[in-house]
Amino acid sequence: MMSETNTRTAHLYPPGPDEPYSPTQDLLSWMNNYFKRYGNIYKASVYGSSVYMISAPEYAEHVLRKNWQNYKKGMAIKRIAWLLGNGLMVSEGEFWKRQRRMIQPAFRHDAIGALSHVITAANLALLERWKEAAREKKSVNATRDISRMVAESVLMAIFGVDYEHVRPHFSILTDESARNLQFAEEFRSLGKIVSRVAAERRKKNIKSTDMLGMLMEARDRDSGQIMPDRQLVNETMTLIVAGHETTASTLNWVWYLLSQHPEVEEKLWRELDNVHASELPDLNDLRRFAYTRHILDEALRLYPPGWLMTRRALKDDHLGDYFVPAGTEIYISTYHIQRHPELWEAADCFCPDRFGPDFSQERHPPTMLPFSVGPRNCIGEIFARLEMQIHLMMIAKQLRLGYDEKKPPELDAAVNLRSKYDFVMIPEIRASGNGYETHQREQRLEGSTFNSVS
């Protein structure tokens, strides 16, 4: 039998820096430096814990899919747990499985498709505001306006007829950009609004088909019990947070990227000019508009909202040849996997065509994981994609947004990957059916397929 000493020496650990990460440093920039130095896996000390930083799809697949039951949510989830309670994003084990089953019906294809009109209404209001600004030759704060539109869509989908009563209380989502302790305390206190709405519906015996109504009617498969009020609040608050910031951030980046790439914009217009002005898209129709989807996928690739996922090993394991002791924190860098130079041609460049059939490549499946993969993938992916595609189709068919700031945008890599500063843009009305005829860019790159985002 191998001695304990020999067993330890037989374990292979990843290389990594001797100096620990300092909380005063930008974590994404810090990870960029060591990714260039050590590659797909390295060991570091972060917030006093031993962490394996991984940026290879095969390692991500092992942790998130193949051996997912050995990995629970990492230390970073504690901040979210304080904000959202033990909701679907935070919970573990059998409790998580039970909750996921109860919540799943609210995200079935037919249930999501029925919400198209809610998303359309929010975007019609935004379109009219931006068209009025275009006529008056005024700029718009695209970041703020998109955030408010997405918040409206999410709150209407969740609360239905109670939206007008609820909306003012949740303005903190869009009025406060910081995501600090003060924000967490104020947002957490809004759980009482959810409880109040649910109690009023029960008192009046109101059965609603909105998301809150579906959660109130959900029954545990085994016991037949409904969710306790506290858990109903936790899950509803989770849906609000998860449904708002990730979608808003992605659309914010979409408009920045389009403003910098007129050749992509024109190709999008050619696709959207096949849509009749009175034809509003729904869930069953969206797959026809492939290039619109490619643009969204490319934005999600370059700027994944969930840029970093964390897990913690429950038992000893291996990632490739490397030993993973129980208790090790695993940081899965979605950002680096999706920009990995060995996985993507011109990895830092904006090219929606890379998702088309002419550029199809054999890649390991989790080279794209903006919504995670495996059993704990994002339950709201279909809803998020519906929101994003309806928005892009409705707005881009009639408007373009110009952005002439020469300095590259800075990243705010907190819980979600956001732009550090708002994008203030100039809306201009398109000439319908013929692309954008009144705006030409002298620096347009003829015949270029890949264009840098920086």
N, C-alpha and C positions, 0 to 999 in steps of 0.2 A: 504493500500500500504506500502511496506517495506521502511523504511527510508534509506537515502543514507549511513548513518553510518552502519546500519544493513546489507545493501547490500555488503559493503566492507568487513565486518567481515565474511560474508557467503562465500566469495571467498577463496578457498584453494590454497595456493602457494607451490611450491616444496621447500624442504629444500635446503641448500647449504652453502658454505663457506662465512664467513664475509669478508675475505681479498680478494681484486680483483686480477685478473690475472695480472702478470707483464710481459711486452713484452720481458724482458730479460730471461724469462723462456722458456723451450721447451714446446710448447702447448700440444703435445701428451703425454709427461710424466706427465704434470700437470693434464691433463684429466684422465690419468690412475689412479692417486692417488685418485681423487675424485669419479671416477667410483667405485673403491673398497669401498669407504666410504659411498656413497649415493645411488649407484645403477643406475637404468634405467633413472632417471630424476632428475636433480638438477638445481638450479638457481645460477647464478654467475654474477659478473661484469667483462666484457671482453672488452678492448679497450674503456672503458667508457660507454658501453651499457649494458642493462639488457638482459641476455642471458639464455635460457633454454637449457641445454645440454641433449640430449636424446639418449638412446642406447637400445630402445625397438622397435621391428619391428612393433608393432601395432601403436605406435606413429609416426614412419616414414611413414607408409602407410596412416595415416590420413593427414599428412602434404603434402606428395608427390602425393597422388592419390585421396583420398576421398574428401578432402576439399582443393585441390591444388590451386584453384583460389583465396583463401584467403591469400596465401603466395607467395610473390614475392622474387626474389633473395635477399640475405642478404648483409650486409655491405662489406663482403669479396670480392664481385664481382666487387667492384669499382676499385681495382687494375687491374683486368682482363679487365675491360672496358677501362681503360687508355691504355692498351696494344693492345687490339683488336677492339676497337670501339664498336658500337652497333650491333655486330654480333649475331648469333643465341644463343650463350652461355650467352649473357648478356641481350638481348632485352626482352620486356615484352608485355603482352596484345595482342591486335589485330594485332599490327605490328609484334610481334613474330609469331603469328599464320599464318599470310600471308607469312612471310619468310620461315617458316617451310614447308608450302605447296609448295613453289617454289623450295626449295632445295631437297625435298624428292625424286623426280625422279632420282637424281644422286646416291641415295642409295637403289634403288630397287634391288631385288635379281639378275635380269639379268644384270644390270649395274655393280654391284659389281663382279659378276662372270666373266665378261669380263676383269677384271683387274688381274685375276690370273697370267697371263703371266708376268705382271710387277713385282709382288711380287716374283715370281719364279726366274726371272732374277737377281734381287738384291740378293737373297739368294744363287744362284749358284756362283756368284762372291765371296760372303763371304765364302761359303764352300771351294772353291778352295784356298783362302788365308789361312784358318785355316788348311786345309790338308797340304799345303806347310809348315806351321809352325810345324805341327806334324812330318813331315818327317825330318825337321831340328832340332827337339826337342827344339823348342822355345816356350816361353809363349806368350799369346795374352791378350790384354786388352779387355775382353769380353764386359764390360760395354760400352766402347767407340765404339767398332766395331758394336755392336748391334744397338746402337744409330744411327750410320752412315747408316747402312743398312735400318733401318726403315725410316729415313729421305729420303733416296733415293727412297724407295717404295712410300712414300706419295707424294713427289714432282713429281715423274714420273706419278703417278695416276692423279694428279691435272693438271700438265702442259703438259703432253704428249710429242710431238715433240719439244716443247720449253724447255724441261728439261735441256739440256746441257747448254743453255744460262742462265737459272735461277739458276742452282745448286750452282755456286760459291758464289752468293750473300747471300744464305741462310746457308752458312757453320757455321754461328754463333750458329745455333741450336745444333751442335755437338761439336764445338770447345770451346764454352763457357759454363761451367757447372753452373755458378752462375745465379740465377734468381732475379736480383736486378734492381734498377732503370736504371742503365747504359744499362743492357741487354734490358730492355723494350724500351728505347729510340732508341737503334740501330735497334731492330727488327721492331718497328713501322715504322721506316723510309723506310723499304723494301716494304711498300705498293706501292711505286712508280714503283717498278718492275712489280707488278701485273697490274697496270694501263697501263704500257708501252706495255706489252704483249697483253692485251686485245685490246688496240688501234691499234696495228699492225695487229691483226687478223681482226678487222673490216675494216681496210684500204684495206687489200688484200682479203676481203670477205672469210676468212677461217672459215669453219664450222668443229669443232673438237668434237670427242666423249669423250674426257677426261673430268674430273670434271669441270674445268674452262669453257670449251666449253658448257657443260650442264647448268652451272649457267648463262652464257651469253645468252643462248637461252630461259631460263625460263621466263614464263609470269605469271603475277598476274592473278588469276582465275577470278576476278571480273572486273578489269580495262583493262586487256590485256597488261599492261605495262611491260617492262623489268626492271631489277634492275638498279637504278642509279649507276654510276661508283663508287661513294664513298661506297655504300653498297656492291657492288661486291667485292671491296677490303676488306671490313670488314669480309665478309663471307669467302673469300678465306684465309685470314690470320687466321681466327678461325679454319678452317679445317686443316691448316698446324700445328698449335700448338696442337690442340686437337688430331690430328692423329699421332703425333710424340711421345711426351713424355710419354703418358699413355701406349702405346704399348711397347715402348722400356723399360720402367721401369718394366713392367710385365715379359717380356722375360729375363731381367737381373736377376730377382728373380727366375725364372724357372731354370736357369742353376745353380744358387747357391744351390737351393733345391735338384736338381738331384744329384749334386756332393756330397751331404751329405747323400743321401739315395740310395745306390746301389741296394737295393731290388726293389725300384720303377723303377729305370733305367732299370733293367733287364726285368721287366714286360713290359715296353715300347718297348724295343728291340724286344720282342717276337711278339708284335703287328706289329711293323714296318717291321719285316722280312718277312711278308706276302705281302709287297709292292715290286713289281719288280723294279729294279734299274732304268729302263727307264720310269717308271710310275710316272709322276708328278701329285700331287693332284690338284683337282679343287674344286670349291664350292659345286658341287653336290655330290662329293665323300667323303667329310670330315666326314659325320656322321657315316660312316662305322668304323671309328677309334675312338671308344668310350673311350679307356683308355687315348689316347692322349688328348682328350677333358677334361677328369677328372683331369689330371695333370694341365692343364691350369686353370680350375675352382678352383682347390685347391690353386694354386698360387694367383689367384685373390681374393680368400677368405682371405688368410693370409696377403697379401700385396696389398690391393686395391689401385690403383693409386689415385683415388679420395677418399681419406680416410675421408674427412670431407665435408659435404654439408651444406650450410647456407641458411636460409630463414628468412623473416620478416613478422609478422602477420599484415595484413591490417586492420582487425577488431577483436574485442574480440572473443575468442574461448575457447575451453577446450581440453586438452589432458588427457583423462581419467577423473579423479576427479579434476585435476588441472586447474585452471583458467589461460588463456593466454591473457593478456591485449594487445590491439592493439599497434603495434610498437615494440613488443618483438622480439628479434632475436632468432632464433631457430638453434642450431648447431646439425645436425644429424651425429652421429659418425658411419660411415660405418665400420670403423676399429673395434669398440667395438661390434657392432651388429654381425659382421661376426666372432668374436672370443668370443662371449658370452658363458660362461660356462653352462648356463641353456638351451642354444639352440643347442650346438654342443658338442658331446663327444670328450674328449681330445682336447679342442678347440684350443690350441696353437701348436698342433702337425700336421705334414704334412702327410696326408693320403688321396691320391686321390680316394681310394676305397669308401670313404664316399659318393661319388656321383654316385656309381654304384647301381644296383638293389638290391644287397644283403644287403646294408646298408641304403636303402631308409627309411626316417623318415618323419612322418607328422610334418611339420614345418609351421609356419605362412609364407605366401609367401615372404615378403621382408626380409627374413633372409640372402639372397644374393642380394646385390644391387650395384655391382661394376660399373654398367652402369646406376645407378639410376633406378627408376621405375615411372610409371605414365606417363602423357602426355609429361613431359619434360625429358623423358629418352634419353639416348645418341643416336643420329641419326646414328652415325657411328659404332654401335656395331657389325653389321655383317662384315663390312670391317675389324675392329680390330681383330675379331675372325679368319677371313680368314688369315690375316697376321700372327697371332701368330701360328696357326696350320700348315700352310705351312712351316714356319720357323722351328718349332720343328720337324716336320716329315722329312724334307730334311736334317737337320743337324744331328739329333740324329741317323738316319739310318746309317750314316757313321762315326760319331765321338762321342767321349765322352769328356767332359771337366772336368779335375780334379782341385780341389781347396783344398789345404792343410792347409790354414790359420786356426789356432785353435781358434782364438778370434772370438766370434759371430759378425756378421756385425752390424753396427750402422745405425739407421734410420735417414733420413733427411725428416721430416714431414713438408714440405712447401706446395705449392699449390698441388703438387703430392707427393706421398710417394716413395721416392727414397732411395737407399743405399748411405750413407754418403761418402763412398770411393769406387772407382772402384774395380771390381772383376778381378784380373789378374789370368788367368787360364791356364792350360796345356792341349792343345788338343792332343788326341791320337786316332789313326785310329782303328776302330772296325774290328773284324774278321767277315765278312759279313755272315749273316744267322745263326750264332751260338752264338749270344750275344757277349759280350766283353770278349774274352778268355784270353787276356794277362794281365788283371788287376784284382786282387782279393784283397778284403778288409778283413783283419784279424778280424776286429771288427764288421763284418756284424752281424746283429741281426736276429737270426734264429726264424722264426715263429712270428715275431712281426708285428702287424698291424698298430699301432700308434707309430710314432717316433717324438720326440720333434724337433722343428726347432731351438731351442736355445742351 
